[in-house]
């Protein structure tokens, strides 16, 4: 199994956590998103992923792969994690009932679809290059959308009895795979997380687990 990743990408971070929680062995192939204009735009990588994004997972040992040449190539972090959940169901990253799975997916999607896209590298580059927004204002943009989205998530989890040690009960799920990378990014740009004790409590619980520690940006071979 090969994971094309960038140490600071929150989307790739999600997949690293999921792979680690499931105990799956994988080789990381770094794709530097900034150096020399971005390795994601190289012809070699674009052949693999025309979206020019990370992560990209090639499962050359999966149930639908007979040879390395026909190994499935998977894009988009949540699709990759859903694939892992179906192809390698234990330990589960989604709870057993439809209603509980919908709850976990809703948390994951609120992060991956509502918070993360507004502070994605492509958006920040557009603000800088096309709209000529300076660094201070770009950081303010980042903090605004990140803090706003996380504040809603804090209210949601604090008011829901299904939130336990983790976003759902006492076992890490897809929701935690998405939450922790977003909190890492939030801290990196100076977001004020002090009004979010539930999220911080869940973060602290997750970071007691080897799967989350090993997936952290600072512990990647390509970390700078």
C-alpha positions in Angstrom: 0.0 0.0 0.0 1.4 3.4 -1.0 0.2 6.7 0.3 1.2 9.9 -1.6 1.2 12.5 1.2 2.5 15.9 2.3 3.3 16.1 6.0 1.2 19.3 6.5 -1.8 18.4 4.5 -4.7 17.9 6.8 -6.4 15.6 4.2 -3.4 13.4 4.0 -3.2 13.5 7.8 -6.8 12.1 8.0 -5.8 9.1 6.0 -2.6 8.5 7.9 -4.7 8.3 11.1 -7.2 5.9 9.6 -4.5 3.6 8.2 -2.8 3.6 11.6 -6.0 3.0 13.6 -6.6 0.0 11.3 -3.1 -1.3 11.7 -2.4 -1.3 8.0 1.2 -1.1 6.7 1.9 1.5 4.1 4.7 3.3 2.4 4.6 7.1 2.4 5.6 8.8 -0.9 6.1 12.5 -0.2 4.6 15.1 -2.5 5.9 18.5 -1.6 3.1 21.0 -2.3 5.3 24.1 -2.1 8.8 23.4 -3.3 9.6 24.4 -6.9 6.1 25.3 -7.6 4.6 22.1 -6.1 5.4 18.5 -6.9 1.7 17.8 -7.3 1.9 19.6 -10.7 4.6 17.3 -12.1 3.6 15.3 -15.2 4.3 12.1 -13.3 2.0 12.9 -10.4 -0.7 14.4 -12.7 -0.9 11.0 -14.5 -1.8 9.5 -11.1 -4.0 12.3 -9.9 -5.3 14.9 -12.4 -6.7 16.8 -9.4 -3.1 17.7 -8.4 -4.0 17.0 -4.7 -3.0 14.8 -1.9 -3.6 12.2 -0.6 -3.6 9.5 -3.1 -3.7 5.9 -2.0 -2.6 2.9 -4.2 -3.7 -0.4 -2.6 -1.6 -3.0 -4.3 -2.4 -5.6 -1.6 -6.1 -5.1 -1.4 -9.0 -7.5 -2.0 -9.6 -6.1 -5.5 -5.9 -6.1 -6.6 -4.5 -9.2 -8.2 -1.3 -7.6 -9.5 0.4 -4.3 -8.8 -0.5 -3.0 -12.2 -4.3 -3.3 -11.5 -4.1 -1.9 -8.0 -6.9 0.5 -7.3 -5.9 4.2 -7.2 -8.0 6.2 -4.7 -8.4 9.9 -4.4 -10.1 12.2 -1.9 -9.5 11.6 1.8 -13.0 10.7 2.9 -13.5 8.3 -0.1 -10.2 6.7 0.8 -11.2 6.2 4.4 -14.6 4.8 3.4 -12.8 2.4 1.1 -10.6 1.3 3.9 -13.6 0.8 6.2 -15.2 -1.5 3.6 -12.1 -3.3 2.5 -10.6 -3.7 6.0 -13.6 -3.5 8.3 -11.8 -4.2 11.6 -11.3 -2.2 13.7 -14.3 -0.2 12.6 -14.1 3.6 12.1 -17.9 3.9 11.8 -20.4 2.8 14.4 -22.8 -0.1 13.8 -26.2 1.6 13.3 -27.3 3.8 10.4 -28.2 6.7 12.7 -24.9 6.6 14.5 -23.0 6.4 11.2 -24.9 9.4 9.9 -23.9 11.3 13.1 -20.2 10.5 12.6 -20.3 11.3 8.9 -22.0 14.6 9.6 -19.1 15.7 11.9 -16.5 14.5 9.4 -18.3 16.3 6.5 -18.7 19.5 8.5 -14.9 19.6 8.8 -13.9 18.3 5.3 -16.5 20.2 3.3 -17.3 23.3 5.3 -14.2 24.3 7.3 -11.2 22.9 5.4 -11.9 24.1 1.8 -11.9 27.8 2.9 -8.3 27.4 4.3 -7.0 25.0 1.6 -3.7 25.8 0.0 -5.4 26.5 -3.4 -7.7 29.1 -1.8 -4.8 30.8 0.1 -2.7 30.9 -3.1 -5.6 32.6 -5.0 -6.0 35.2 -2.2 -2.3 35.9 -2.4 -1.6 35.8 -6.2 -4.8 36.9 -7.8 -6.4 39.1 -5.2 -3.1 40.4 -3.8 -4.2 39.8 -0.2 -1.2 40.2 2.2 -0.1 37.6 4.7 -1.7 39.2 7.7 -5.1 39.4 6.0 -4.8 35.8 4.7 -4.2 34.6 8.2 -7.2 36.6 9.4 -9.3 34.9 6.7 -8.0 31.5 7.8 -8.7 32.2 11.5 -12.2 33.6 10.8 -13.5 30.5 8.9 -11.7 28.0 11.0 -12.8 29.5 14.4 -16.4 29.9 13.1 -16.7 26.3 12.0 -15.0 24.8 15.0 -17.2 26.9 17.3 -20.3 25.3 15.8 -18.8 21.9 16.1 -18.0 22.6 19.8 -21.6 23.5 20.4 -22.8 20.4 18.6 -20.6 18.0 20.5 -21.0 19.6 23.9 -24.8 19.3 23.6 -24.9 15.7 22.3 -24.7 12.8 24.7 -23.2 10.6 22.0 -20.0 12.5 22.3 -17.8 10.7 24.8 -14.0 10.3 25.1 -14.0 10.8 21.4 -16.4 12.5 19.0 -18.6 9.4 19.3 -18.4 7.3 22.4 -15.3 5.6 23.6 -13.7 4.6 20.3 -12.1 6.8 17.7 -14.0 7.1 14.4 -13.9 8.8 11.1 -15.0 12.0 12.9 -11.8 12.0 15.0 -9.7 11.3 11.9 -11.0 14.6 10.5 -11.1 16.7 13.7 -7.5 16.3 14.8 -5.8 17.5 11.6 -8.1 20.5 11.5 -7.2 21.4 15.1 -3.5 21.1 14.2 -4.0 23.5 11.4 -6.0 25.8 13.6 -3.2 25.9 16.1 -0.6 26.6 13.4 -2.3 29.8 12.4 -3.0 31.0 15.9 -6.8 30.3 16.2 -8.2 30.9 19.6 -9.3 27.4 20.8 -9.8 28.3 24.4 -13.7 28.6 24.0 -13.7 25.0 22.7 -13.1 22.7 25.8 -14.9 19.7 24.3 -12.8 19.7 21.2 -9.6 20.1 23.2 -10.6 17.3 25.5 -11.2 15.0 22.5 -7.9 16.1 21.0 -6.0 15.3 24.2 -7.6 11.8 24.3 -6.7 11.1 20.7 -3.1 12.2 21.2 -2.7 9.5 23.9 -3.0 7.0 21.1 0.0 5.8 19.0 -2.1 5.9 15.8 -2.6 9.7 16.1 0.9 10.4 17.4 2.5 8.5 14.5 0.3 10.4 12.0 1.2 13.9 13.3 2.9 16.2 10.8 6.0 16.6 12.9 6.5 12.9 12.9 6.6 12.5 9.1 9.8 11.8 7.2 9.2 14.8 5.0 8.5 17.2 7.9 10.3 20.5 7.9 
